[in-house]
Amino acid sequence: MKRLLPAALVSLALMTLLAACGSSDPDDAGANDSAAFSFTDDVGTKIELDSVPDRLVVQSSMAAALTDLGLGDKIVGVFGPLRADGDAAQVAGLDIDSVEDVTGGGDYGDVDTEKVVGLKPDLIITSQYLAPDLWYVNEESATELKKLAPILVVDFDGKTLPELLDGTERAAAALGADLDSADVAASHDEFTAAANRVKQAATELGDRTIVAGSAATDLFYVSNPKVSPDLSYWVEELGLPITIPDNPDEGGYFESLSWEKADKYPADIFLYDDRIGAAGMQLFADQPVFQTLEAAKNEAYIPWTSVAPPSYQAYADLMNRLADDLAKYL
């Protein structure tokens, strides 16, 4: 995984990349010279518009990240997790009362296209974790949304955490974000400082082990750091001793275990996916085998925001919280 660059070098690298992909490159093959906005997203879609988009409909955690980067006033609608128990960390920094919620009431990824029509968006933005599926946009909704505005996709599939965050900044810069601003520079510095705090905590943990996971009524999920950009960064770059399951399910994100096998991996500390809310925490409390783990005996539970706003500021905040929580068990 690449090392973090100083803020000035990050800005320079991003501006160089934008010059290759944005509207300022006259040699960009097939570019429309009259387009005021031209951007090729991470999945190869070239978006050309007569003006820089001012009305954005955005997946909720991505909307929070764009808000961190100074684009909050352009966001008129959001879809995806927003107000339910366990959603707050996913949209940290987003003023959820100032935007229209266009999440549909049907299956996963359903978007209320009638509401979107009323918002008259210039651009729709989401991300992608497992190609070709869009985050919180199912195939039927995507087909309808494309009739209303182009869809810009920031791809997270196979990315390291810094690469993921840089991808968000690349898109934000094309939309008018000032990556040379003092706020953006400060967020990079805060990210580095928070990462160093977690690295120090990892050293002080010694031989204690951490398991990251989640719960369902019938299954205990052990998350796989190898395919989660944040967990991977914490393990590979910062040395946090998070267990890697030896038999991940198809897709690789976790290993599913029956509750009778919840002690397969010893755990002194348990990082729980904070999307599960209070009901999910009760599942852990009700499972006798899980309760034999040292983490359960000592109530050494630490929240893990597995889906967070993809911005340096958001992850700086999350890693500072993680460092504070780990300090309780050092």
N, C-alpha and C positions, 0 to 999 in steps of 0.2 A: 504494500500500500504506500502510496506516495506520502512524503512528509508535507506538513503544513507549510505554506509559504508565508512570508511576512505580508501584511495587508497590501502594501504598495505593489509587490510582485504579483499577488493574486489579481489586483485590478488590471495590471499591465497584461497578464496572461489572458484575462477575460476579454479585454478590449481587442487583443490580437485575434482571438477566436471569433469575436463578433464581426470583425472586419472581413473574415472569410465567409461568414454565414449571413450577414445582415445586408441591408440595402445599400450600404456605402461602397460595395465592391462592384465597379463597373464591368469586371470581367466574369462575374457570376453567371455561369451558363444558363441561358433561358430567362434571365432576369428581365422584368418589365421596367424599362428606364423611367416610366411615368409613375411607377408605384412609390408612394411616400413611405410605405412600410413593406419590407420584404424580409422574411425570416424563414429559415429552414429548421424545423424542430428536430428532436432527437430520434424520431421514427422516420425521418426523411420527407415529411410533408412540407412543401414550400407554400408559404402563406404570403400573398401579396394583396395589399389594401391601398385604397386611395389616400388614406390618412392613418396616422398612428392611432391604434385603438384606444378609445377613451371609456368605453362601456364594456366591462368584463364580467362574465359569469364564470365562476371558478369553484373547483372542488374545495371543500372547507379548509382542510389543513394546508393546501397550497395557497388559499386566500390569506390565511394567517401569515404565511411566509412572505407573500408579496406585500402585505401590510408592513411587516418588519423592514422591508426594503423601500418603503416610502410610496407604495402604489395603492394604498387603501382607498383613496378617494375615487379610484377608477372602478372599484368593485361594486357592482350593483346587485348581484345575485350570487348565491352559493348553493351547493348541493353536497350531500354526504353528512357524516356525523356532526352534530351542532349543539344540541341542547340536552340530550339524554344523560343519564348517570354514566360517568366515565368518559364523557366527550370533552370535558373542559381543557385537558392538557393538549388534545389534538388541535384545538383552535386557539391556543393561548395567544393573546395580543390582538385577536380579531374582535371588533365591536359587532357582536352578532345581532344587535338591535338596529343596526344601521343598514343592513342588507336584507334583501328578500330571500327567503328560503324556498328554493325551487325543487327540493327533493320530492320525488313522487311517492305515492302511497302503495305502490305495487311491490314487485320482487326487487331483490338487490340490484342496485344500479338504475333503478327507474327514476327518470327526471320528468318533472311536470312541464312539458313543452309549451303548454298554453301560458303558463306563467312566464316562461322564457320569452315567448313572443312579445308579451307586454313590456318586457324590459329592453327590448331592441338592442341586444348585445352586438358589439363589433367583433368580439372574439370570445370563444369558450376555452377554458384551460383546465386540464387535469394532468394526472401522471399515469405511469404504467409500471407495475411491479413484475408481472408475469406476462410477457408478450403472448398474444396480441390483445389481451384484455385490458381495458381502460379502468382506472380506479373510480369506482362509484358511477360508472356509466355502462349500462348493459348494451348489447348489440342493437336492440330495438330502439333504445333512446338515442344511441349514437347516430343511427340512420336518420332519425327525425331532426336531431340537433344540427347535423351537417347542412340541412336545408336552410337553417336560420343564420348560421355564422360558421366560420372555420373553427376547427378544434386544434389547439396547440397542445402537444403532449411533451411533458418532461419525463424522460425514461429513467427509472431507478433500477431496472433489472440488471443485476450483475455489477452494480456500481459500488465503489467504496463510499464511505460516508462523506469525505471531502469532495469526491467527484459528484456525488448526488447534490450536495449543497452548491457546488460550482455550477451545475446544470441549471438550478433554479435561478442563480444570479445571471447567467447568460440570457435566459428568457426575460428576466426582469429588466436587464439593461436595454434590450431591444424595445421594451415597452416604455422606456423613459426613466428607469431608475438610475440614480447617480451613484455608481459604485465607488467613486472617489470621495464620497461624503465622509464627514467625520464620524457619523453614526455607523456606517458600514465598516469603516476601519476599526472602530471601537468593538464592534461585534466580533470581528476576527480575532482581535486581541483577547477579548473575554473568552472566546472559544479555546484558544491556546492555554490561557491561564486555568480554565476549568478542567481541561484535559490533563494538565500537570497535577492538579489536585487529585483527580481519580487515579492517576499513575502512582502517586505517593501512597494513596490508600491501598492500592493493590499490593505494593511492597510490604506494607505493614500488616496485611492479612495473613502473611506467612503461608502455612499449609492448609488454611481453611478453604472450603470449596463453596461455589455458588451455582445454583441451578436457576435457570430462567424458564418460566412457563405460564400456562393458563389452565383453565378448567372448564369442563362441561359436565352435564349430569352424569354421563356414563364414562367419560374419558378424562385422563390427565395428560396434558400436552407438555412435552419438554422441548423448548425452543432450541433451534440449531444456530449457534453463532456464525457458522460458516456462510449462511445465506442471508442473515440479517445485518444490514450495513452498520447499524449502531453497535450491536453486540460484537460483530467482527472487529470493529475499530477498537472497542474496549479491550478485547482479548489480545489481538495481534499487535496493536500499537501501544496500549497502556498496560498490558500485562494482567488484566483482571481475570481471576481464575474461574471462568464460567465453563461449566461442563458442556462438552460436545457430545450429543447423543450418538450412539453407534449404529442405530437403525432408523434413520429418518424416513418418513412417509414419502410417497411420490410428490415431487415438488420441492422436497428437502427442507421445508421451513420448520418442521417439528417432528418428533416421534410421539405417536399416540400410544398410551399405555392404559390398561384397565386400572381402576383404582386399587385393585389387589396387588398391583405391581408398582405402586407409586413410590416405593422405596428402592427402586432399581438403581438410582443414582443418589449417593449420599449428598446431603446439602447442609452446610452450616448456615447459609443465608439463602433465602428464596426471593428471586426477583419475579414479581407477579405482574402480568399484563394488566395495566390499570383500566382497560376497557371492560373488565368483568364486573366492576361495581361491587356493591355490598352483597348481592346475591351470590356472586361468584366466590367471594371470600368465605361465605358461609359453607360453600361446598368443601373447601379445604378443611374447615373446622369439623365437618361431619364425617370425614373419611379416616377411619382408625389407622390404616397403614401409613397414610401420609403423615399422621400425627406422631409416628415413631421417628421421623426425621429430626435432626438436631434443630434445624431452622424452625420447625413447628413447635418443638418443646420450648424453645426460647422466644417464640413469636418474633423471630428475626425475618420479618417480611419487609421488603423494599419495593415500592411501586416502580414499574418500568413502563414508560410511554412508548409502546412499540410502533405507534404511528404518530409522528410529531410533525409540526410545521417544518418543512425542509429549508430552514434558514440557519445561518451561523448563530444568530442571536438565540433562537429557540433551543438549539443544542447546547449552547453555553449555559443557558438557564437550567436545562435538564441535567447536565453533568455537574453543575454546582449543587443541585439538589441531591444527586447520586452521591457526591462526595460527602455531603452533610449526613446523609443516611448511613453510609458506610462507617463514618466516624463513630457512630453509636455502638459498633460491634468490634472496634479495634482494641 
